[in-house]
Amino acid sequence: MTLGRSEELKDIYIKGTLLREGIHASPDALEETNRLQSIFDEKVNKLHEQAKTFWQITYLNVRSLLGCHKDDVKRDNFIMAADMFSLAETWLKPGETVEFDGFEGVFAGHGKGKGISSFSRIECTLVYSIATEKFSSIHLRFPKFDVISMYLSSGCNKEEIIGHLETWIDSGRPTAIMGDFNINYSRDNKLIQSIEKLGFLQLIQEPTRVSGSLIDHIYVNEALKLLGVFTQQDSAYYSDHDMITLYIRK
């Protein structure tokens, strides 16, 4: 019925006389509402329990942050619950910044269709960033692990990226590399082979873009795996990429 579309009584006008007590919800609708509420409550409780035991590190290609999706990110309870998150293809110009309450931001902007930004609640002990025409990257070092967030454009120089990673990676430290690589994951790809030769394993196994390609990757080394990790993949209505999340045991 049309009445089911209204959220408040003040939105309903009925011509004639009708007692409010005569309006009742369908028992089937109430049962379904309660079922959905239980699912939601269970998920919220699970997230609260995970937050006690794991750090949440989330990555998303946001496809223009300042112009389009800043408010979408602010309203995204999942991202806002992260301990650290990175947003790629921010379109921020060099020097432009964005603030999210409770987070410290690091920016590697390079204009339209480029750039990456990272936001963290965890105190960093070391920060590096680089932004070029073909790739952007931010390296954050925390007391127990490192996170390298990347955004690669098509046609980037693979040797330059590997050389860049080699200068940042300390093989003895637990380290994650996360990013939109603009490469559909395949072990035959030379860049992926080079990253794996550095001792990293790619954890995301399902397509991350509406096109059906798996171009958003999470790589972890053995030292990080030993801490205890798992991943999660979620859709974001404001992007054609999935959010990818790495959970690291505290």
C-alpha positions in Angstrom: 0.0 0.0 0.0 1.0 3.6 -0.5 0.9 4.1 3.3 3.9 1.8 3.5 6.0 4.5 1.7 5.5 7.1 4.5 7.8 7.2 7.4 5.8 9.6 9.6 2.1 10.1 10.3 2.4 13.8 9.5 3.2 12.8 5.9 -0.2 11.1 5.5 -3.5 12.8 4.6 -6.6 10.7 4.6 -9.9 12.3 3.5 -12.7 11.4 5.8 -12.7 9.8 9.3 -10.2 7.1 10.2 -9.1 6.1 13.6 -5.3 5.9 14.0 -5.8 2.8 16.1 -7.2 1.1 13.0 -3.9 1.3 11.1 -1.7 -1.7 11.6 1.5 -3.0 10.0 1.4 -6.3 8.2 2.6 -9.1 10.5 4.8 -10.4 7.6 6.3 -6.9 7.2 7.0 -6.7 10.9 8.7 -10.1 10.9 10.9 -9.1 8.0 11.7 -5.8 9.6 12.8 -7.6 12.8 14.8 -10.1 10.8 16.7 -7.3 9.0 17.2 -5.4 12.2 18.7 -8.5 13.8 21.1 -9.0 10.9 22.2 -5.3 11.2 22.6 -5.5 15.0 24.7 -8.7 14.6 26.9 -7.0 12.0 27.4 -4.0 14.2 28.3 -6.1 17.2 30.7 -8.1 15.1 32.4 -4.9 14.0 32.7 -3.7 17.6 34.3 -7.0 18.6 36.7 -6.9 15.7 37.7 -3.3 16.6 38.9 -4.5 20.0 41.1 -7.2 18.5 42.1 -5.9 15.0 43.3 -2.7 13.3 41.1 -1.8 10.3 43.0 -0.5 7.3 40.7 0.4 4.4 41.4 1.5 0.8 39.0 2.9 -1.8 39.3 4.5 -5.3 37.0 7.4 -4.5 37.0 9.0 -8.0 37.2 12.7 -7.1 37.2 13.5 -3.4 37.0 17.3 -3.0 34.6 17.9 -5.9 32.2 15.0 -5.5 32.6 12.5 -2.7 33.9 14.1 0.5 30.5 14.1 2.1 29.9 10.5 0.9 33.0 9.4 2.7 32.0 11.3 5.8 28.7 9.5 5.9 30.3 6.1 5.3 30.2 4.6 8.8 32.5 1.7 7.7 35.3 4.0 6.5 34.9 6.3 9.4 35.3 3.3 11.8 38.7 2.5 10.3 42.0 3.1 12.1 43.5 4.1 8.8 42.1 4.5 5.4 43.4 5.6 2.0 41.5 7.2 -0.8 42.8 7.0 -4.4 42.2 9.1 -7.5 41.4 12.0 -5.2 41.9 14.6 -8.0 43.4 16.9 -5.3 46.0 19.4 -6.6 49.4 19.6 -5.0 48.9 21.4 -1.7 45.2 20.8 -1.5 43.9 19.0 1.7 40.7 17.5 3.1 39.9 17.0 6.8 38.0 14.2 8.4 37.3 14.5 12.2 39.6 12.4 14.3 42.1 11.6 11.5 45.5 13.0 10.5 45.8 13.3 6.8 48.8 12.8 4.4 48.4 14.0 0.8 50.1 13.1 -2.5 48.0 15.1 -5.0 48.7 15.5 -8.7 45.5 16.9 -10.2 42.6 15.5 -12.2 42.4 11.7 -12.3 45.5 11.3 -10.1 46.6 11.3 -6.5 46.2 9.5 -3.2 45.5 10.6 0.4 45.8 8.6 3.7 44.1 9.3 7.0 45.0 7.7 10.3 44.0 7.7 13.9 47.2 5.7 14.7 50.3 7.8 15.5 52.9 7.5 12.7 56.6 7.2 13.4 57.6 7.8 9.7 55.9 9.3 6.7 56.9 9.3 3.0 54.8 10.5 0.0 55.4 10.9 -3.7 53.1 12.0 -6.5 54.0 11.9 -10.2 52.0 11.9 -13.5 52.0 8.1 -13.5 51.8 7.0 -9.9 51.2 8.3 -6.3 52.2 6.6 -3.1 52.2 7.2 0.7 54.2 5.2 3.1 53.1 5.3 6.8 55.1 3.6 9.5 53.3 2.7 12.7 54.8 1.2 15.8 54.0 -2.4 14.8 53.6 -2.4 11.0 54.0 -0.4 7.8 51.3 0.5 5.2 52.2 1.5 1.7 49.2 2.9 -0.2 49.5 3.3 -4.0 47.6 4.5 -7.0 49.0 3.6 -10.4 47.9 5.1 -13.7 47.9 3.1 -16.9 51.3 3.0 -18.6 53.3 3.6 -15.4 57.0 2.6 -15.3 57.1 -0.8 -13.6 60.9 -0.6 -12.9 60.5 2.8 -11.3 57.7 1.6 -9.0 59.7 -1.5 -7.9 62.8 0.7 -7.3 60.6 3.0 -5.3 59.2 0.1 -3.2 62.7 -1.3 -2.6 63.8 2.0 -1.0 60.8 2.0 1.4 60.4 -1.7 2.4 62.3 -3.0 5.4 62.1 -6.8 4.8 62.1 -7.4 8.6 59.1 -5.2 9.3 55.4 -6.3 9.0 54.3 -4.5 5.8 51.2 -4.2 3.7 51.0 -2.7 0.1 47.5 -1.7 -0.9 46.3 0.0 -4.0 44.5 0.4 -7.3 47.2 -1.0 -9.6 45.1 -0.6 -12.8 46.3 -4.2 -13.5 43.9 -7.1 -13.6 45.5 -9.5 -11.2 47.6 -12.2 -12.9 50.7 -13.9 -11.8 52.0 -13.5 -15.4 52.2 -9.7 -14.9 55.8 -8.5 -14.5 55.0 -5.9 -11.8 53.1 -8.4 -9.7 55.9 -11.0 -10.2 58.4 -8.4 -8.9 56.3 -7.5 -5.9 56.0 -11.2 -5.0 59.8 -11.6 -5.4 60.1 -9.0 -2.7 58.3 -11.5 -0.4 54.7 -10.4 -0.7 51.4 -12.3 -1.2 48.3 -10.9 -2.8 45.2 -11.5 -0.7 42.3 -10.1 -2.7 40.8 -12.8 -5.0 37.4 -11.4 -6.2 36.9 -8.7 -8.9 37.0 -5.2 -7.3 35.4 -3.2 -10.1 32.0 -3.2 -11.8 33.9 -4.1 -15.1 34.7 -7.5 -13.5 38.4 -6.8 -13.2 40.5 -7.4 -10.0 42.6 -4.2 -10.0 42.6 -3.3 -6.3 45.2 -5.4 -4.5 46.4 -6.0 -1.0 49.9 -7.5 -0.6 51.3 -8.6 2.8 54.7 -10.0 3.7 55.4 -13.0 5.9 56.2 -10.8 8.9 52.7 -9.2 8.7 51.0 -12.6 8.1 52.5 -13.8 11.4 50.7 -11.0 13.3 47.4 -12.4 12.0 45.5 -10.8 9.1 42.4 -11.2 7.0 40.7 -9.2 4.4 37.2 -7.9 3.6 35.6 -6.5 0.4 32.6 -4.2 0.4 30.7 -2.2 -2.2 30.5 1.6 -2.1 27.5 3.2 -3.8 29.6 6.3 -4.7 32.4 4.4 -6.6 32.7 1.8 -9.3 35.4 0.2 -7.1 34.9 -2.0 -4.0 36.4 -1.0 -0.7 39.2 -3.4 0.2 40.1 -3.8 3.9 42.9 -5.4 5.7 42.5 -6.4 9.4 45.7 -6.8 11.4 45.6 -8.4 14.9 46.6 -5.9 17.6 
